């Protein structure tokens, strides 16, 4: 892990996804064909995990109040973020779609009449929104890219997209 984190290219061929992602993260500002190929291969390798979660309904089931856990696998989000950062619009699109899918799981609650305590749960690892925001050094550049991808999409003026644009 230590060598991968400082950009040792041997980390790109390591069998563990987290080591490959550590190496890719160190090289993210200078993407090259070898890095992009590794990220695309890793994305293909991880995608069945996401599809399994999607078909089981785990990604779309409604959340309880105070539940803020990340439902998408950490390695998947990191891989898509690095792909998006390297200029891959499909990686950015997958992150935006994951964000929209995830945003629909939160309750549209009204303020309670009586104040009450609520249990809050969260998890470690990046969420789809963190992946989107990490897709470029500049948030305005990320917003421009999202605008080009989704400007003609009928969901552009939905509350979830408005929230994404303001964040």
C-alpha positions in Angstrom: 0.0 0.0 0.0 2.7 2.5 0.9 4.5 2.3 -2.4 1.2 2.3 -4.3 0.2 5.5 -2.5 3.3 7.3 -3.7 2.7 6.4 -7.3 4.6 3.1 -7.7 3.2 1.8 -11.0 3.6 -1.8 -9.9 0.6 -1.2 -7.7 -1.6 -1.0 -10.8 -1.1 -4.7 -11.4 -1.6 -5.8 -7.8 -4.3 -8.4 -7.2 -6.1 -6.4 -4.4 -8.4 -3.7 -5.7 -7.6 -1.3 -2.9 -3.9 -1.4 -3.7 -4.7 -0.8 -7.4 -6.9 2.1 -6.4 -4.2 3.6 -4.1 -1.7 3.5 -7.0 -4.3 5.0 -9.4 -5.2 7.7 -6.9 -1.5 8.7 -6.7 -1.3 8.9 -10.6 -4.8 10.5 -11.1 -3.4 13.9 -12.2 -1.4 12.3 -15.0 -3.7 9.7 -16.6 -2.1 7.5 -19.3 -3.4 4.5 -21.3 -2.1 1.9 -18.7 -4.0 3.7 -15.9 -7.2 4.0 -17.9 -7.1 0.3 -18.9 -6.6 -0.8 -15.3 -9.5 1.4 -14.1 -11.8 0.1 -16.9 -10.8 -3.5 -16.1 -11.4 -2.9 -12.4 -14.8 -1.2 -13.1 -15.8 -4.3 -15.1 -14.6 -6.5 -12.3 -16.6 -4.6 -9.6 -19.8 -4.0 -11.7 -21.4 -7.4 -10.8 -21.3 -6.4 -7.1 -23.3 -3.3 -7.9 -25.7 -5.2 -10.2 -26.3 -7.8 -7.4 -27.1 -5.0 -5.0 -29.4 -3.3 -7.5 -31.3 -6.5 -8.4 -31.8 -7.4 -4.7 -33.3 -4.0 -4.1 -30.6 -3.1 -1.6 -29.7 0.2 -3.4 -33.3 1.4 -3.8 -35.0 0.4 -0.5 -36.3 3.4 1.4 -34.1 4.7 4.3 -35.2 5.2 7.9 -34.8 8.6 9.4 -31.2 9.2 10.3 -29.8 6.5 8.0 -27.0 8.0 5.9 -24.9 4.9 5.2 -23.2 4.5 1.8 -25.0 1.8 -0.1 -22.7 1.7 -3.2 -19.4 -0.3 -2.7 -16.5 1.9 -1.8 -14.2 0.4 -4.5 -16.9 1.0 -7.2 -17.3 4.7 -6.2 -13.5 5.2 -6.1 -13.1 3.5 -9.5 -15.8 5.6 -11.1 -14.4 8.8 -9.5 -10.9 8.1 -10.9 -12.4 7.2 -14.3 -14.3 10.5 -14.3 -11.2 12.4 -13.2 -9.3 11.0 -16.1 -11.9 12.4 -18.5 -14.2 9.4 -18.9 -17.7 10.8 -19.2 -19.3 7.4 -18.7 -17.7 7.2 -15.2 -19.1 10.6 -14.4 -22.5 9.5 -15.7 -22.5 6.3 -13.6 -21.7 8.4 -10.5 -24.5 10.9 -11.3 -27.0 8.0 -11.9 -25.9 6.4 -8.6 -26.4 9.8 -6.8 -29.9 10.1 -8.3 -30.8 6.5 -7.4 -29.5 7.1 -3.9 -31.2 10.4 -3.4 -34.6 8.8 -4.1 -34.1 6.5 -1.0 -34.2 9.4 1.5 -37.5 10.1 3.2 -39.3 13.3 2.3 -40.3 14.0 5.9 -42.0 17.0 7.3 -40.8 18.6 10.5 -42.4 16.8 13.4 -44.8 18.8 15.7 -43.0 17.6 18.8 -39.2 17.5 18.9 -37.7 14.0 19.3 -34.4 12.4 19.2 -33.3 10.4 16.3 -30.6 7.8 15.8 -28.1 8.7 13.1 -26.1 6.0 11.3 -23.4 6.5 8.7 -20.5 4.6 7.2 -17.0 5.2 6.0 -16.0 5.5 2.4 -17.0 7.9 -0.3 -20.6 8.4 -1.4 -21.6 9.0 -5.0 -21.8 12.7 -4.3 -18.2 12.7 -3.0 -17.2 10.7 -6.1 -18.8 13.3 -8.3 -17.1 16.2 -6.5 -13.8 14.5 -6.8 -14.1 14.0 -10.6 -12.2 17.2 -11.1 -10.1 19.8 -9.2 -12.7 22.4 -10.0 -16.3 22.1 -9.0 -17.3 24.4 -11.7 -15.6 22.1 -14.3 -17.6 19.2 -12.8 -20.8 21.2 -13.1 -20.0 22.0 -16.7 -19.4 18.4 -17.5 -22.6 17.4 -15.9 -24.4 20.1 -17.8 -23.1 18.8 -21.1 -24.2 15.2 -20.2 -27.6 16.0 -18.8 -28.8 19.4 -20.1 -31.3 17.8 -22.4 -32.4 15.2 -19.7 -35.9 15.7 -18.4 -34.7 15.2 -14.9 -32.4 18.3 -15.1 -34.9 20.4 -13.1 -35.7 17.7 -10.5 -35.0 18.4 -6.9 -32.2 15.9 -6.8 -30.4 17.5 -9.7 -30.9 21.0 -8.2 -29.4 19.7 -5.0 -26.5 18.2 -6.9 -25.8 21.5 -8.8 -25.9 23.5 -5.6 -23.5 21.2 -3.8 
